Structure formats: C-alpha cells, structure tokens
Amino acid sequence: MMIGQQINETLHTRQYKITLKKSESTLKIDELRDLGMWANPTKGHYVVTERSLRDKYAAPELFKASFFKMTGLESSDVSIESTYGPMTPQRATDSDWY
C-alpha cells in the first residue's frame, strides 16, 4: 500500500463510541470481533475501530444492524456515536464521553 493510501485509510477509518445505558450491562467483545477492533476503556464504554475501509461492516447502517443482531440489544439500551479518524488522547478528552 502506498503512503498516500495509508494516510487516506487512517484519516477515513470509522470509529464507533458505544455507551451502554444500563450500568450493569457488559458486552462480550470476544464474540463481536468481526465488527472491528474493540477497546473497553471504562465500564460500559467501548470504542470499535474498523480494520479497513473495505470491512464488510464499513457502512454505518450495516454496522449498527449487525451490532444489534449480534448483541440482542435494542437502540434504547445503547448509544452509538460514529466518528472518523484515529482516536487520540486529545480527541478522547475533548469528548463529553467520560
């Protein structure tokens, strides 16, 4: 992959910030690996990063439909926010996520 393609891939890779609305809820992220790379920085909060712009779940609508199907959750149980580009410490602290 050329450098320009790598930069494009990095800048346009989608991430999802997922917050569970029920404090006792958790996700079995091992079972959700097909959706992307998962991080669980704090209880009830998750970050999912696409592996590639060509992922089969790259379209937001397909990601969300697949997420709800795989987890059995409803839209009232979770908040999903989509963003582009790499998650950086600055981006994380600029968010009202915590």
C-alpha positions as CSV (number, residue, x, y, z in Angstrom):
1,M,0.0,0.0,0.0
2,M,1.4,3.4,-0.9
3,I,1.9,6.1,1.7
4,G,-1.0,8.2,0.4
5,Q,-3.3,5.3,0.6
6,Q,-2.2,4.6,4.2
7,I,-2.9,8.2,5.2
8,N,-6.3,8.1,3.5
9,E,-7.1,4.8,5.2
10,T,-6.1,6.2,8.6
11,L,-8.0,9.5,8.2
12,H,-11.2,7.9,6.9
13,T,-11.4,4.8,9.1
14,R,-14.6,5.0,11.1
15,Q,-14.8,4.5,14.8
16,Y,-17.8,4.0,17.0
17,K,-18.1,5.1,20.6
18,I,-20.6,2.8,22.3
19,T,-22.1,3.6,25.7
20,L,-24.4,1.1,27.4
21,K,-27.2,2.8,29.2
22,K,-27.7,0.2,31.9
23,S,-24.8,0.3,34.4
24,E,-24.9,-3.5,34.9
25,S,-24.6,-4.3,31.2
26,T,-21.4,-5.5,29.5
27,L,-20.6,-6.7,26.0
28,K,-18.9,-10.0,25.2
29,I,-16.4,-8.3,22.9
30,D,-14.7,-11.6,22.0
31,E,-17.9,-12.5,20.2
32,L,-18.1,-9.2,18.4
33,R,-14.5,-9.2,16.9
34,D,-15.9,-9.4,13.3
35,L,-17.2,-5.8,13.7
36,G,-13.8,-4.3,14.3
37,M,-11.0,-3.8,16.9
38,W,-12.5,-3.3,20.3
39,A,-11.4,-1.4,23.4
40,N,-13.2,-1.1,26.7
41,P,-11.5,1.9,28.5
42,T,-14.1,2.1,31.3
43,K,-17.1,0.1,32.4
44,G,-20.0,0.4,29.9
45,H,-17.9,2.3,27.4
46,Y,-16.4,0.8,24.2
47,V,-14.5,2.0,21.2
48,V,-14.7,0.0,18.0
49,T,-12.4,0.8,15.1
50,E,-12.8,-0.6,11.6
51,R,-9.8,-2.6,10.5
52,S,-10.1,-1.2,6.9
53,L,-12.3,0.9,4.7
54,R,-13.1,-2.3,2.9
55,D,-14.6,-4.1,6.0
56,K,-17.8,-5.8,5.4
57,Y,-19.4,-3.7,8.2
58,A,-17.9,-0.4,7.0
59,A,-21.3,1.1,6.2
60,P,-22.8,2.6,9.5
61,E,-26.2,1.2,8.9
62,L,-24.8,-2.3,8.4
63,F,-22.6,-2.0,11.4
64,K,-25.5,-0.9,13.7
65,A,-27.9,-3.6,12.3
66,S,-25.2,-6.3,12.8
67,F,-24.3,-5.0,16.3
68,F,-28.0,-5.1,17.4
69,K,-28.5,-8.5,15.9
70,M,-25.3,-10.0,17.5
71,T,-25.9,-8.5,20.9
72,G,-29.6,-8.7,21.2
73,L,-29.7,-5.1,22.5
74,E,-32.2,-2.5,21.3
75,S,-31.4,1.1,20.4
76,S,-32.9,2.2,23.8
77,D,-30.2,0.1,25.6
78,V,-27.2,1.8,24.0
79,S,-25.8,5.0,22.5
80,I,-23.7,4.6,19.3
81,E,-21.7,7.6,18.0
82,S,-19.8,7.4,14.8
83,T,-16.6,9.4,14.1
84,Y,-13.8,9.3,11.5
85,G,-10.1,9.2,12.0
86,P,-7.8,7.8,14.7
87,M,-8.8,8.0,18.4
88,T,-6.2,10.2,20.1
89,P,-5.9,11.2,23.7
90,Q,-6.9,14.7,22.8
91,R,-9.9,13.6,20.9
92,A,-11.0,11.4,23.9
93,T,-10.6,14.3,26.4
94,D,-12.4,16.7,24.1
95,S,-15.5,14.5,24.2
96,D,-18.1,14.6,26.9
97,W,-17.9,10.8,26.9
98,Y,-16.4,10.5,30.3
